[in-house]
Amino acid sequence: MSQQINEETSIGNPLFEWSFSEYEKISRGKWWYIIMGGLGLVFVVYGMLTGNFLFSLIIALFGIILFIQQYQDPHNIQFAITDLGIIVGSRFYTYGELEAFYIIYEPPVKTLFFETKNVIRPLMRVPLGDQNPIDLRFTLLEFLPEEAPFYEGDDIS
């Protein structure tokens, strides 16, 4: 189980450090909001007319969440690979909590994945940014096995 980093947490020596956005913010035009707002309004009115008030409430809450999210910027998350584990934000994961890693580097997709032993969150995704994937791979191979991702349609015979 990962642990919250505090003064007593032994995290080891940092080998690589970078930061990434919590999520990729999508820019939507004025027409997208007009069309989706109109469609949402139609669904809310339909729910009210048919007596399905829960449906109307869910659609209205969904619209409010989208509106609020549009005006929030994603948080910047600090990430580090150390000789004892990895740091994601304020959480520290030892290598014992991780099963394997793999890197998908097909620009524009540049992502590092960690398979964890946690049933609730079995896969951790970390955008690479400007990091050199070859250096990261050789460093991580010292601590974790590399497992190639299995894609549907891959010939494994």
Secondary structure, 3 states (H helix, E strand, C coil): CCEECCCCCCCCCEEEEEEEECCCCCCCCHHHHHHHHHHHHHHHHHHHHCCCHHHHHHHHHHHHHHHHHHCCCCCEEEEEEECCEEEECCEEEEHHHEEEEEEEEECCEEEEEEEECCCCCCEEEEECCCCCHHHHHHHHHCCCCECCCCCCCCCCC
